[in-house]
Amino acid sequence: MPARQPFVQTSWIATTGNSFGAVEALFGAQHLGYCAAIDASCGAESWAQAP
């Protein structure tokens, strides 16, 4: 895991995700303390039910 490398500043880790990956990016930001997370099309799984 890159965050365990001595040269990595863990407070500067950011992530991005699309569709289900966006859900994972948000969970990571909440639970792992990423400095930023970009959510692209996170709601795509529920678009079929949207009016």
Residue pairs with C-beta under 8 A, 6 or more apart in sequence:
2 8
3 10
3 13
10 33
11 33
11 35
12 35
13 32
13 34
13 35
14 34
14 35
14 36
14 37
14 38
15 25
15 28
15 29
15 34
15 36
15 37
15 38
16 22
16 25
16 37
16 38
16 40
17 23
17 24
17 25
17 26
17 37
17 38
17 39
17 40
17 42
18 40
18 41
19 40
19 41
19 42
19 44
19 45
20 45
22 38
22 39
22 40
22 41
22 42
23 42
23 45
25 34
25 37
25 38
25 39
26 37
26 39
26 42
28 34
28 37
29 36
29 37
43 50
